[in-house]
């Protein structure tokens, strides 16, 4: 059995989650990456914008390593939820570029600090805002994977594409007919349970 490096392991999980989230934009039109597909407005490009912004805060401000990125959607007076969707003036390239810069900034913080390095999360309640890099890495892995799960569902609603990443859909094997039959079976069982 090989010895593992906890920081490298956590960093690898964060990078995998980032790539899975970003892949959900591949091959889609401007409309499809922006369109809200849930009652709360969840959309693919907005998820990227949100996670990029959050990552900059957690690996930047929390450890007194500001990125210098302008995030007007977090300023006083900004529209509520402005970090969850892209305006017509914000292009795919700008938002994806922001996310890539967030990766680079975060990766530099992760590289520079030890897992027990202390930071402070100003937007968390007093008494809970003193954190370690270890805790923030775990927090951002959870945050990124949570939103990658949202993106999985939104992307499936857009065009039926599913899975972790291109070439690794990690789904049960089956063609469209199989999936329709499977969904029908799940629906029948749900109706039966609902009547019981």
GIFEN-V644235 format. One record per residue. RES is the residue in three letters. PSI is psi in whole degrees, -180 to 180 (* if undefined). Layout:
res: {RES	RES}
psi: {PSI	PSI}
This chain:
res: {UNK	UNK	UNK	UNK	UNK	UNK	UNK	UNK	UNK	UNK	UNK	UNK	UNK	UNK	UNK	UNK	UNK	UNK	UNK	UNK	UNK	UNK	UNK	UNK	UNK	UNK	UNK	UNK	UNK	UNK	UNK	UNK	UNK	UNK	UNK	UNK	UNK	UNK	UNK	UNK	UNK	UNK	UNK	UNK	UNK	UNK	UNK	UNK	UNK	UNK	UNK	UNK	UNK	UNK	UNK	UNK	UNK	UNK	UNK	UNK	UNK	UNK	UNK	UNK	UNK	UNK	UNK	UNK	UNK	UNK	UNK	UNK	UNK	UNK	UNK	UNK	UNK	UNK	UNK	UNK	UNK	UNK	UNK	UNK	UNK	UNK	UNK	UNK	UNK	UNK	UNK	UNK	UNK	UNK	UNK	UNK	UNK	UNK	UNK	UNK	UNK	UNK	UNK	UNK	UNK	UNK	UNK	UNK	UNK	UNK	UNK	UNK	UNK	UNK	UNK	UNK	UNK	UNK	UNK	UNK	UNK	UNK	UNK	UNK	UNK	UNK	UNK	UNK	UNK	UNK	UNK	UNK	UNK	UNK	UNK	UNK	UNK	UNK	UNK	UNK	UNK	UNK	UNK	UNK	UNK	UNK	UNK	UNK	UNK	UNK	UNK	UNK	UNK	UNK	UNK	UNK	UNK	UNK	UNK	UNK	UNK	UNK	UNK	UNK	UNK	UNK	UNK	UNK	UNK	UNK	UNK	UNK	UNK	UNK	UNK	UNK	UNK	UNK	UNK	UNK	UNK	UNK	UNK	UNK	UNK	UNK	UNK	UNK	UNK	UNK	UNK	UNK	UNK	UNK	UNK	UNK}
psi: {133	148	139	157	110	-42	-43	-39	-49	-43	-41	-43	-39	-46	-40	-43	-41	-49	-39	-43	-48	-34	-26	-16	-20	129	6	153	167	-42	-48	-31	-14	-19	136	126	12	162	-22	8	13	130	155	-49	-34	-38	-40	-46	-45	-51	-38	-45	-46	-42	-39	-38	-48	-39	-2	-82	-40	-35	22	44	64	144	-24	-2	140	123	74	-22	-10	-2	157	136	-4	152	140	140	19	-17	-1	6	156	132	168	-26	-12	112	163	-45	-39	-46	-44	-39	-42	-44	-42	-39	-36	-42	-50	-44	-46	-44	-36	-40	-46	-41	-39	-28	157	162	-26	10	140	138	176	128	101	-22	1	156	149	144	-17	0	-2	120	164	163	-38	-49	-40	-38	-47	-43	-46	-30	-46	-46	-47	-43	-37	-47	-27	-36	-42	-45	-36	-49	-44	-44	-40	-37	-32	-54	9	-3	132	165	175	-47	168	132	-3	76	-9	34	158	142	139	147	-177	-40	-41	-45	-39	-41	-44	-48	-40	-41	-45	-40	-44	-45	-40	-43	-44	-45	-37	-27	-20	*}
